[in-house]
């Protein structure tokens, strides 16, 4: 969710009509398109059965990935290679 929000804000800032005085109409169209796309994504994420929060996403990792993320190269708990 944070990645989506960050990308949305970055793209919206880049296409803001004030930053494109030579072609305000196109910038306005792009801004509206970005807002519409963001709203669709947010609605989908809100209604989807899967929680897109960071903790929930990390719980979906496979066993080895989960262990590696939490313990990495820890000498006691990490994977011994």
C-alpha positions as CSV (number, residue, x, y, z in Angstrom):
1,X,0.0,0.0,0.0
2,X,2.8,2.4,0.8
3,X,4.5,1.7,-2.5
4,X,1.2,2.4,-4.4
5,X,0.6,5.6,-2.5
6,X,4.2,6.8,-3.0
7,X,4.1,6.1,-6.7
8,X,0.7,7.8,-7.0
9,X,2.0,11.0,-5.3
10,X,5.2,11.0,-7.3
11,X,3.3,10.7,-10.7
12,X,0.6,13.1,-9.6
13,X,3.2,15.7,-8.7
14,X,5.0,15.2,-12.1
15,X,1.8,15.7,-14.1
16,X,0.3,18.6,-12.0
17,X,-1.0,21.2,-14.5
18,X,1.1,24.0,-12.8
19,X,4.2,22.1,-13.9
20,X,3.1,22.0,-17.5
21,X,2.0,25.5,-18.4
22,X,2.7,24.8,-22.1
23,X,0.1,22.0,-22.2
24,X,-2.2,22.4,-19.3
25,X,-5.0,20.4,-21.0
26,X,-2.9,17.2,-21.4
27,X,-1.6,17.6,-17.9
28,X,-5.1,17.9,-16.6
29,X,-6.2,14.8,-18.4
30,X,-3.2,12.9,-17.0
31,X,-4.0,14.1,-13.5
32,X,-7.6,13.0,-13.8
33,X,-6.5,9.6,-15.2
34,X,-4.0,9.1,-12.3
35,X,-6.7,10.0,-9.7
36,X,-9.2,7.6,-11.3
37,X,-6.6,4.8,-11.5
38,X,-5.6,5.4,-7.9
39,X,-9.2,5.2,-6.7
40,X,-9.7,1.9,-8.6
41,X,-6.6,0.5,-6.9
42,X,-7.6,1.7,-3.5
43,X,-11.2,0.3,-3.9
44,X,-9.8,-3.1,-5.0
45,X,-7.4,-3.2,-2.1
46,X,-10.0,-2.2,0.4
47,X,-12.6,-4.8,-0.8
48,X,-10.1,-7.6,-1.5
49,X,-10.1,-10.4,1.1
50,X,-6.3,-10.2,1.6
51,X,-4.9,-7.6,3.9
52,X,-2.2,-5.6,2.1
53,X,-0.6,-4.3,5.3
54,X,3.1,-5.0,5.6
55,X,2.7,-7.5,8.5
56,X,0.2,-9.5,6.6
57,X,2.3,-9.6,3.4
58,X,5.3,-10.8,5.3
59,X,3.2,-13.6,6.9
60,X,2.6,-14.9,3.4
61,X,6.3,-15.7,2.7
62,X,7.4,-19.3,2.4
63,X,9.1,-20.8,5.5
64,X,12.7,-20.2,4.4
65,X,11.9,-16.7,3.3
66,X,10.2,-15.9,6.5
67,X,13.1,-17.2,8.5
68,X,15.6,-15.4,6.4
69,X,13.8,-12.0,6.8
70,X,13.6,-12.3,10.5
71,X,16.9,-13.8,11.4
72,X,19.2,-13.6,8.3
73,X,22.7,-14.4,9.2
74,X,22.2,-14.4,13.0
75,X,24.8,-16.9,14.3
76,X,22.3,-18.6,16.7
77,X,19.0,-18.5,14.7
78,X,20.0,-17.8,11.1
79,X,20.6,-20.4,8.4
80,X,23.9,-22.1,8.7
81,X,25.6,-22.2,5.3
